[in-house]
Amino acid sequence: MQLRELISPLSLSSPAEAGDVRVSGIAFDSRRVQAGFLFVAVRGTQVDGHDYIQRAVDAGAVAVVAEQAVYGDGSHADDRVPLILVEDSAIALALLADTWYGSPSKDLQLVGVTGTNGKTTVTTLLHDLFTALGYRAGLLSTVEVRIGKEVRSATHTTPDALAIQSALADMRDARTDYVFMEVSSHAVHQQRTYGLHFAGGVFTNLSHDHLDYHGSFAEYIRAKKTFFDRLPKTGFALINADDKRGSVMVQNTDAKIYRYSLRTMVDFHARLLANTPQGLQLDVNGTEVFFKMLGRYNAYNLLAAYGVAVLLGQEEQEVLVALSALRGAEGRLEHVADPSGRVTALVDYAHTPDALRNVLETLRALLPEGHRLTCVIGAGGNRDRAKRPEMARVTAELADQTILTTDNPRSESPETILDEMEAGVPAKLVHRVLRITDRRQAIRTAVRMGHEVILVAGKGHETYQEIGGERFPFDDRIELANALKEFARAN
């Protein structure tokens, strides 16, 4: 592609002399630059791409997009390659990626789902629902990227702008009809979703998370709201009316607003008729349906998926029939078989105070009288520290036994993380809490306690532990299954 054509969407007041420069690729990481590439210098949270312009040019970049005409060593740009100056290189990267891949989102019905909890479950439900309805559906989620029958592992809740556009282009080329995408607050703030053409957006809920990145709850709300601010007039904004911040999300949106609720009569409403160990009985817009998912919070997730499907033109009864057969996302209240048949063992991704409360309250409500619940929980390193004591407090209050352990400590000291978690345990509940740093040993100890229900929370679908900057194989489901087998053999 010619450089002149590639940079045309940037609306430059004084475009650089692009000449007949031909671009063979785009990169924002200098290590990925090859001969003929356009390098985009993006300011990240840890690294500033402007410090690597010289390296990118030396690696073969034929043009550079940047916010300043200075290289990392302090020298000014020379005439070796065209330098395109922009106000925001992250926005520029998103627009360049969109142009490079031929604006694939224009050819797709793309729906974004944002909120603190429920994003993965709602997007997965929608993908599986539309597949069951006979459409080609795509998925961009925390767990995986699905393009038709192809499944790719996911590395971020929302990928970078180049990766998003590449995946959407693959989906378009595979003649995908609908795509469902998790939209994180990080992604919105870093402009990764800028320029995408959304058919609609969903707000699930908002609670304490990511304050390490955003700095304040107000900024976290602002990032989520920006997603709805950018929705087009032709799109829809579906919000959870039972979350007090739902109305804030759509204050400035041009999209048509719809609501879903378990409490009030809005566009999409449901009454919880029964919450059993087998699933949920709901009255959805006047129709009684049994779903195979557990917990009041999943009633919201199911209702959100139902609302989106109807807004996308699907027949209500067909949607409800198809939804009733689905089980949700991997690693969300996922059962692990116990050979003895005595223990209900579960793995869940819950890693915020609100998500933990939802899961634990659901399990408590379903426990037969006299049955006990053990919860294994940790907190991630280099992330929001303020939620650590609150996570421990919630778990200590709702579980009969809590085992505090490591999650993904990353570059932080595991012991420091556990100290901060322990600080949140009320004095009257200290007797319910154990501290076992090694996660594998914590899971084994939970099994040996012999309680009727075991919940291992925090990592869900993840298949690794990140310690000291390295990733080691670790899957809660495998570890819990091995511990259950070991205990069954010994008893």
C-alpha positions as CSV (number, residue, x, y, z in Angstrom):
1,M,0.0,0.0,0.0
2,Q,1.2,3.5,-0.8
3,L,2.1,5.6,2.3
4,R,0.0,8.5,0.9
5,E,-3.1,6.2,0.8
6,L,-2.4,4.7,4.2
7,I,-2.1,8.0,6.1
8,S,-5.1,9.6,4.3
9,P,-7.5,9.0,7.3
10,L,-5.3,10.9,9.7
11,S,-6.6,14.3,8.5
12,L,-3.2,15.9,8.6
13,S,-3.2,19.7,8.4
14,S,0.2,19.6,6.7
15,P,0.8,16.0,5.4
16,A,4.4,14.8,5.0
17,E,5.8,14.4,1.6
18,A,5.0,10.7,1.1
19,G,6.2,10.5,-2.4
20,D,5.9,7.0,-3.9
21,V,6.9,5.2,-0.6
22,R,5.4,1.8,-0.5
23,V,4.6,0.3,2.9
24,S,4.7,-3.5,3.5
25,G,3.5,-3.6,7.1
26,I,2.8,-1.6,10.3
27,A,4.4,-2.0,13.7
28,F,4.4,-0.1,17.0
29,D,7.0,-2.4,18.6
30,S,10.5,-1.7,17.1
31,R,11.4,-5.3,17.5
32,R,8.8,-6.3,15.0
33,V,9.8,-3.8,12.3
34,Q,10.9,-5.3,9.0
35,A,12.1,-3.7,5.8
36,G,9.4,-1.6,4.3
37,F,7.4,-1.2,7.5
38,L,5.7,1.9,8.8
39,F,6.6,2.4,12.5
40,V,4.2,4.1,14.9
41,A,5.7,5.6,18.0
42,V,3.1,5.1,20.7
43,R,3.5,6.2,24.3
44,G,2.7,3.2,26.6
45,T,2.4,2.9,30.3
46,Q,5.9,1.4,30.7
47,V,7.7,2.2,27.4
48,D,7.6,5.2,25.1
49,G,7.8,4.3,21.4
50,H,9.5,7.6,20.6
51,D,12.6,6.2,22.4
52,Y,12.9,3.5,19.7
53,I,12.4,5.5,16.5
54,Q,16.1,5.3,15.6
55,R,16.0,1.5,16.2
56,A,13.0,1.1,14.0
57,V,14.6,3.1,11.1
58,D,17.8,1.1,11.4
59,A,15.6,-2.1,11.2
60,G,14.2,-1.0,7.9
61,A,11.2,1.3,8.6
62,V,10.4,3.4,5.5
63,A,8.3,6.0,7.4
64,V,7.5,7.0,11.0
65,V,4.3,8.3,12.7
66,A,5.1,10.1,15.9
67,E,4.0,13.0,18.2
68,Q,7.3,14.7,18.1
69,A,10.3,15.1,15.7
70,V,12.9,13.9,18.2
71,Y,14.5,10.5,18.4
72,G,15.1,8.6,21.7
73,D,18.7,9.8,21.9
74,G,17.5,13.4,21.8
75,S,18.5,14.1,18.2
76,H,16.0,15.5,15.7
77,A,14.5,13.6,12.9
78,D,16.6,13.5,9.7
79,D,15.6,13.1,6.1
80,R,16.2,9.4,5.8
81,V,12.5,8.5,6.0
82,P,9.2,10.6,6.0
83,L,8.1,11.6,9.5
84,I,4.3,12.1,9.9
85,L,3.5,14.2,13.0
86,V,0.2,13.6,14.8
87,E,-1.4,14.8,18.0
88,D,-2.1,11.3,19.3
89,S,-0.2,8.4,17.9
90,A,-2.4,5.8,19.6
91,I,-5.4,7.1,17.7
92,A,-3.3,7.3,14.6
93,L,-2.3,3.6,15.0
94,A,-6.0,2.6,15.3
95,L,-6.9,4.5,12.1
96,L,-3.9,3.2,10.2
97,A,-4.7,-0.4,11.3
98,D,-8.3,0.1,10.1
99,T,-7.1,1.4,6.7
100,W,-4.5,-1.3,6.3
101,Y,-7.0,-4.1,6.8
102,G,-9.8,-2.4,4.7
103,S,-12.1,-1.3,7.5
104,P,-13.4,-4.9,8.3
105,S,-15.8,-3.8,11.0
106,K,-17.9,-2.0,8.4
107,D,-18.7,-5.4,6.9
108,L,-19.6,-7.0,10.2
109,Q,-22.3,-6.6,12.9
110,L,-19.9,-5.9,15.7
111,V,-21.2,-5.6,19.3
112,G,-19.0,-4.5,22.2
113,V,-19.6,-5.5,25.8
114,T,-18.0,-3.5,28.7
115,G,-18.3,-3.5,32.5
116,T,-16.4,-4.8,35.5
117,N,-17.9,-8.3,35.6
118,G,-19.8,-10.4,33.0
119,K,-18.1,-9.3,29.8
120,T,-16.7,-12.8,29.0
121,T,-19.9,-14.6,29.9
122,V,-22.1,-12.3,27.8
123,T,-19.8,-12.3,24.8
124,T,-19.5,-16.1,24.9
125,L,-23.2,-16.5,25.3
126,L,-23.8,-14.3,22.3
127,H,-21.3,-16.2,20.2
128,D,-22.7,-19.5,21.1
129,L,-26.3,-18.3,20.7
130,F,-25.8,-16.9,17.2
131,T,-23.9,-20.0,16.2
132,A,-26.9,-22.1,17.4
133,L,-29.2,-19.8,15.4
134,G,-27.3,-20.8,12.3
135,Y,-25.1,-17.7,11.8
136,R,-21.3,-17.5,11.4
137,A,-20.2,-15.8,14.6
138,G,-16.9,-14.4,15.8
139,L,-15.6,-13.8,19.4
140,L,-13.0,-11.6,20.9
141,S,-12.8,-12.4,24.6
142,T,-10.5,-12.8,27.6
143,V,-10.5,-16.5,27.1
144,E,-10.2,-16.9,23.3
145,V,-10.6,-15.6,19.8
146,R,-13.0,-17.6,17.7
147,I,-13.2,-17.3,13.9
148,G,-15.6,-19.8,12.6
149,K,-14.3,-23.2,13.8
150,E,-10.8,-21.8,14.4
151,V,-9.9,-21.1,18.1
152,R,-7.0,-18.9,19.0
153,S,-5.8,-18.2,22.6
154,A,-6.3,-14.7,23.9
155,T,-3.5,-12.7,25.6
156,H,-5.5,-9.6,26.6
157,T,-9.1,-8.8,27.4
158,T,-9.0,-6.5,24.4
159,P,-6.1,-6.9,21.9
160,D,-4.0,-4.1,20.5
161,A,-5.4,-2.1,17.5
162,L,-3.4,-4.0,14.9
163,A,-4.4,-7.4,16.4
164,I,-8.1,-6.4,16.6
165,Q,-8.2,-5.3,12.9
166,S,-6.3,-8.4,11.8
167,A,-8.8,-10.7,13.6
168,L,-11.8,-8.8,12.2
169,A,-10.3,-9.0,8.7
170,D,-10.0,-12.7,9.1
171,M,-13.6,-12.9,10.3
172,R,-14.8,-10.8,7.4
173,D,-12.8,-13.1,5.0
174,A,-14.4,-16.1,6.6
175,R,-17.8,-14.5,5.8
176,T,-18.7,-14.0,9.5
177,D,-22.1,-12.4,10.2
178,Y,-21.8,-11.2,13.8
179,V,-18.8,-10.5,16.1
180,F,-19.0,-10.1,19.9
181,M,-16.1,-8.4,21.6
182,E,-15.1,-7.6,25.2
183,V,-14.2,-4.0,25.5
184,S,-12.0,-3.2,28.5
185,S,-11.4,0.2,30.1
186,H,-7.7,-0.1,29.3
187,A,-8.5,-0.7,25.6
188,V,-10.8,2.4,25.5
189,H,-8.3,4.6,27.3
190,Q,-5.4,3.4,25.1
191,Q,-7.5,4.0,21.9
192,R,-7.3,0.4,20.8
193,T,-11.0,0.4,19.8
194,Y,-10.9,3.9,18.2
195,G,-12.5,3.9,14.7
196,L,-14.2,0.6,15.0
197,H,-17.8,0.5,13.6
198,F,-20.0,-0.9,16.4
199,A,-23.6,-2.0,15.7
200,G,-24.2,-1.7,19.5
201,G,-22.7,-1.7,22.9
202,V,-23.6,-3.4,26.3
203,F,-23.0,-2.2,29.8
204,T,-23.1,-5.0,32.4
205,N,-22.1,-3.3,35.8
206,L,-19.4,-1.3,37.5
207,S,-17.5,-2.0,40.7
208,H,-14.0,-1.7,42.2
209,D,-11.3,-2.7,39.7
210,H,-8.2,-1.4,37.8
211,L,-7.7,1.7,40.0
212,D,-4.0,1.0,39.8
213,Y,-4.2,1.9,36.1
214,H,-6.9,4.6,36.1
215,G,-5.9,6.3,39.4
216,S,-9.5,6.9,40.6
217,F,-12.9,5.5,40.3
218,A,-14.0,8.6,38.4
219,E,-11.4,8.0,35.7
220,Y,-12.4,4.3,35.5
221,I,-16.0,5.4,34.9
222,R,-14.9,7.9,32.3
223,A,-13.0,5.3,30.3
224,K,-16.1,3.0,30.2
225,K,-18.4,5.9,29.3
226,T,-16.1,6.9,26.4
227,F,-17.0,3.7,24.7
228,F,-20.7,4.7,24.6
229,D,-19.9,8.3,23.7
230,R,-18.4,7.0,20.5
231,L,-21.3,4.7,19.4
232,P,-23.0,5.9,16.2
233,K,-26.6,7.1,15.8
234,T,-27.4,3.9,13.9
235,G,-26.3,1.7,16.9
236,F,-27.8,0.7,20.2
237,A,-26.7,1.1,23.8
238,L,-28.1,-1.6,26.1
239,I,-27.5,-0.9,29.8
240,N,-28.1,-2.6,33.1
241,A,-30.8,-0.4,34.6
242,D,-30.2,-2.0,38.0
243,D,-26.7,-0.6,38.2
244,K,-26.8,3.1,39.3
245,R,-24.0,3.9,36.8
246,G,-25.9,2.6,33.8
247,S,-27.5,6.0,33.2
248,V,-24.1,7.7,33.4
249,M,-22.7,5.5,30.7
250,V,-25.3,6.8,28.1
251,Q,-25.5,10.5,29.1
252,N,-23.8,11.6,25.9
253,T,-24.3,8.7,23.5
254,D,-25.9,9.2,20.1
255,A,-27.0,5.5,20.0
256,K,-30.5,4.5,20.8
257,I,-30.8,3.5,24.5
258,Y,-32.4,0.3,25.8
259,R,-32.4,-1.2,29.3
260,Y,-32.5,-4.6,31.0
261,S,-33.5,-5.3,34.6
262,L,-34.5,-7.8,37.2
263,R,-36.2,-5.2,39.3
264,T,-38.2,-2.9,37.0
265,M,-40.3,-3.1,33.8
266,V,-38.0,-1.9,31.1
267,D,-37.3,-3.0,27.6
268,F,-35.9,-6.4,28.6
269,H,-37.0,-7.6,32.1
270,A,-36.9,-10.8,34.0
271,R,-38.2,-12.2,37.3
272,L,-36.1,-14.8,39.2
273,L,-38.5,-17.6,39.9
274,A,-36.0,-20.2,41.2
275,N,-32.3,-20.4,41.7
276,T,-31.4,-24.1,42.1
277,P,-28.2,-26.2,41.9
278,Q,-29.4,-27.3,38.4
279,G,-30.0,-23.8,37.1
280,L,-32.2,-20.7,36.9
281,Q,-35.9,-20.5,36.3
282,L,-36.7,-17.0,34.9
283,D,-39.7,-15.2,33.6
284,V,-38.2,-13.3,30.6
285,N,-40.6,-10.6,29.1
286,G,-43.5,-12.8,30.1
287,T,-42.1,-16.2,29.1
288,E,-41.0,-18.8,31.7
289,V,-37.6,-20.4,30.8
290,F,-35.2,-22.7,32.6
291,F,-31.5,-22.0,32.0
292,K,-28.5,-24.2,32.8
293,M,-26.5,-21.5,34.5
294,L,-26.3,-20.7,38.2
295,G,-26.8,-17.5,40.2
296,R,-28.6,-14.2,40.1
297,Y,-25.6,-12.5,38.4
298,N,-26.0,-15.0,35.5
299,A,-29.6,-14.0,35.2
300,Y,-28.3,-10.5,34.3
301,N,-25.8,-12.0,31.8
302,L,-28.5,-14.1,30.2
303,L,-30.9,-11.1,30.0
304,A,-28.2,-9.0,28.4
305,A,-27.5,-11.6,25.7
306,Y,-31.3,-12.0,25.1
307,G,-31.6,-8.2,24.7
308,V,-28.8,-8.0,22.2
309,A,-30.2,-10.8,20.1
310,V,-33.6,-9.2,19.9
311,L,-32.1,-5.8,19.1
312,L,-30.2,-7.5,16.3
313,G,-33.5,-8.7,14.8
314,Q,-33.7,-12.2,16.1
315,E,-37.1,-13.8,17.1
316,E,-37.7,-13.8,20.8
317,Q,-38.9,-17.3,21.3
318,E,-36.1,-18.8,19.2
319,V,-33.6,-16.8,21.2
320,L,-34.9,-18.1,24.5
321,V,-35.0,-21.7,23.4
322,A,-31.3,-21.5,22.2
323,L,-30.2,-19.6,25.3
324,S,-31.7,-22.3,27.6
325,A,-29.3,-24.9,26.2
326,L,-26.1,-22.9,26.8
327,R,-23.7,-23.1,29.8
328,G,-21.6,-19.9,29.5
329,A,-17.9,-19.3,29.4
330,E,-15.0,-21.5,30.2
331,G,-13.6,-21.1,33.8
332,R,-16.8,-19.5,35.1
333,L,-18.3,-21.7,37.9
334,E,-16.8,-24.6,36.0
335,H,-17.3,-28.0,37.7
336,V,-14.3,-30.3,38.3
337,A,-15.2,-34.0,38.8
338,D,-14.6,-35.6,42.2
339,P,-14.0,-39.4,41.8
340,S,-15.6,-40.0,45.3
341,G,-18.7,-38.0,44.4
342,R,-18.7,-36.4,47.8
343,V,-17.4,-32.9,46.9
344,T,-18.8,-30.2,44.6
345,A,-15.6,-28.7,43.2
346,L,-15.6,-25.5,41.2
347,V,-13.2,-23.1,39.5
348,D,-14.2,-19.5,38.8
349,Y,-12.5,-16.4,37.4
350,A,-13.9,-14.1,40.1
351,H,-11.1,-11.7,41.0
352,T,-12.8,-8.6,42.3
353,P,-14.7,-8.1,45.6
354,D,-18.0,-7.8,43.8
355,A,-17.5,-10.9,41.6
356,L,-16.4,-12.9,44.6
357,R,-19.5,-11.8,46.5
358,N,-21.8,-12.8,43.6
359,V,-20.3,-16.3,43.3
360,L,-20.1,-17.0,47.0
361,E,-23.6,-15.7,47.7
362,T,-24.8,-18.0,44.9
363,L,-23.1,-21.0,46.4
364,R,-24.2,-20.3,49.9
365,A,-27.8,-20.0,48.8
366,L,-27.6,-23.4,47.1
367,L,-25.8,-25.2,49.9
368,P,-27.9,-27.8,51.8
369,E,-28.0,-27.2,55.5
370,G,-24.9,-28.4,57.3
371,H,-22.7,-28.3,54.2
372,R,-19.5,-26.3,54.4
373,L,-17.7,-24.1,51.8
374,T,-14.0,-23.7,51.4
375,C,-12.6,-20.9,49.1
376,V,-9.1,-20.6,47.8
377,I,-8.3,-17.0,46.7
378,G,-5.3,-14.8,45.8
379,A,-4.8,-11.4,44.2
380,G,-2.7,-10.4,41.2
381,G,0.5,-8.5,41.6
382,N,1.2,-5.2,39.9
383,R,-2.5,-4.5,39.8
384,D,-5.1,-2.6,41.9
385,R,-3.8,-3.0,45.5
386,A,-6.9,-1.4,47.1
387,K,-9.1,-4.3,46.3
388,R,-6.9,-6.9,48.0
389,P,-8.1,-6.4,51.6
390,E,-11.7,-6.2,50.4
391,M,-11.4,-9.5,48.5
392,A,-10.2,-11.2,51.7
393,R,-12.9,-9.6,53.8
394,V,-15.7,-10.7,51.5
395,T,-14.4,-14.3,51.2
396,A,-13.8,-14.6,55.0
397,E,-17.4,-13.4,55.6
398,L,-19.1,-15.8,53.1
399,A,-16.9,-19.0,53.1
400,D,-16.6,-21.3,56.1
401,Q,-12.9,-21.6,55.4
402,T,-10.7,-19.2,53.4
403,I,-7.2,-20.1,52.1
404,L,-5.3,-17.0,51.0
405,T,-2.6,-17.9,48.4
406,T,-0.8,-16.6,45.3
407,D,-2.6,-15.7,42.1
408,N,-0.2,-14.1,39.5
409,P,2.2,-12.2,41.7
410,R,4.1,-11.0,38.6
411,S,7.0,-8.9,39.8
412,E,5.6,-8.3,43.3
413,S,6.5,-10.2,46.4
414,P,3.8,-12.9,47.1
415,E,4.2,-12.3,50.8
416,T,3.5,-8.6,50.5
417,I,0.4,-9.3,48.5
418,L,-0.8,-11.8,51.2
419,D,0.0,-9.3,53.9
420,E,-2.3,-6.7,52.2
421,M,-5.0,-9.3,51.8
422,E,-4.8,-10.4,55.4
423,A,-5.2,-6.9,56.6
424,G,-8.8,-6.9,55.4
425,V,-9.9,-9.9,57.5
426,P,-12.0,-8.8,60.4
427,A,-10.6,-9.9,63.8
428,K,-13.6,-12.0,64.6
429,L,-13.1,-14.1,61.4
430,V,-9.3,-14.7,61.6
431,H,-10.0,-18.2,62.8
432,R,-11.6,-19.0,59.4
433,V,-8.5,-18.0,57.4
434,L,-5.4,-19.8,56.5
435,R,-2.4,-18.5,54.5
436,I,-0.6,-20.9,52.2
437,T,1.7,-19.1,49.7
438,D,2.1,-22.0,47.3
439,R,-1.1,-22.2,45.2
440,R,-0.8,-26.0,44.5
441,Q,-0.4,-26.7,48.2
442,A,-3.3,-24.4,49.0
443,I,-5.6,-26.3,46.6
444,R,-4.5,-29.7,48.1
445,T,-5.1,-28.4,51.6
446,A,-8.6,-27.2,50.6
447,V,-9.4,-30.7,49.4
448,R,-8.0,-32.4,52.5
449,M,-10.2,-30.3,54.7
450,G,-13.1,-32.4,53.5
451,H,-15.7,-29.7,53.1
452,E,-18.6,-30.4,50.8
453,V,-18.0,-27.5,48.4
454,I,-14.6,-26.2,47.2
455,L,-14.3,-23.0,45.2
456,V,-10.9,-22.1,43.7
457,A,-11.3,-18.5,42.5
458,G,-9.3,-15.8,40.7
459,K,-7.8,-17.5,37.7
460,G,-10.6,-19.5,36.0
461,H,-9.6,-20.4,32.5
462,E,-5.9,-19.3,32.8
463,T,-3.3,-22.1,32.2
464,Y,-0.3,-20.3,33.7
465,Q,1.0,-18.6,36.8
466,E,3.1,-15.4,36.3
467,I,5.9,-15.2,38.9
468,G,8.9,-13.0,38.8
469,G,8.1,-11.9,35.2
470,E,8.0,-15.5,34.0
471,R,5.0,-17.7,33.1
472,F,4.8,-21.2,34.4
473,P,2.2,-23.8,33.5
474,F,-0.6,-23.9,36.0
475,D,-4.2,-24.7,35.6
476,D,-6.5,-24.5,38.6
477,R,-8.8,-27.1,37.0
478,I,-6.0,-29.6,36.6
479,E,-4.6,-29.0,40.0
480,L,-8.0,-29.4,41.7
481,A,-8.7,-32.6,39.7
482,N,-5.3,-34.1,40.7
483,A,-5.9,-33.1,44.4
484,L,-9.4,-34.7,44.4
485,K,-8.0,-37.9,42.8
486,E,-5.2,-38.1,45.4
487,F,-7.6,-37.6,48.3
488,A,-10.0,-40.2,46.9
489,R,-7.2,-42.8,46.7
490,A,-6.1,-42.1,50.2
491,N,-9.6,-42.4,51.6
